[in-house]
């Protein structure tokens, strides 16, 4: 029992400290973002996007990217602050902490996706348009009839504007299972010829986390299982809470790093180190000695393969 309690304290303290470090980094980056945008080089991804927008090329996409980056950054900071409050409590509360960690992964993946390092300006524009139409569809689904009708009208106007000759934008509408064309946008193409960029409007977060935060994707379904109330996952939180602390620490660290790389790369900056390596190692040290090596090997193999455990199984990191 003493060993179990020591492992829990080691894992929970490491998770608490790492989350605090991620929050401090995200807050600093957020506070400096406007200055970094203003100072961005013309050769940076942001500089390339801004130059086109100033010529009225893909201006709507550029505005959407700016709003998306700002919104996801603010959401990430808020979720990290909320998680820090949970972990600062004298009692470790794994279930709500896992749910917030899941939200952190999703927000970070969304923010990283739209300015993913290495994308061309056309690819970012396509993602900007896709995000714009996704926001409209979400608004239609969540609005009252009158407001939904207004959003549908806005969607139709945007489709007509972007479909004009010379915009280098092609809108593809969604088809249902019977092959009937629907009113909503399925995907957006930007550019010409075989190298034109494409972005889908609809997505699922499991795939987005896998694409943007591959080192966290193997644990994402464990977070989702807790959020959805899967019996095995919620009961495991009482028998092996230390494993949940490790999952939280790993997912939050990887998510914050992925978001930071993308956000800084977009404005031509490089994020400095912000994590304490001793705390990261303490996450590993909190695994029972008898299974530590095999657990780490299995976990790293799962990360490398991009495999995702069954949603009905408890998280395996550290069992």
Secondary structure, DSSP 8 states (H G I E B T S, - for coil): -HHHHHHHHHHHHHHHHHHHHHHHHHHHHHHHHHHHHHT--TTSHHHHHHHHHHTTSSHHHHHHHHHHHHHHHHHHHHHHHHHHHHHHSSS--HHHHHHHHHHHHHHHHHHHHHT-TT--HHHHHHHHHHHHHHHHHHHHHHS-HHHHHHHHHHHHHHHHHHTSTTS-EEEEEEE-TTS-EEEEEEEEEESSGGG-EEEES---HHHHHHHH-HHHHHHHHHHHHHHTT-HHHHHHHHH-HHHHHHHHHHHHHHHHHHHHHHHHHHTT------S-HHHHHHHHHTS-TTTHHHHHHHHHHHHHHT----TTS---TT-
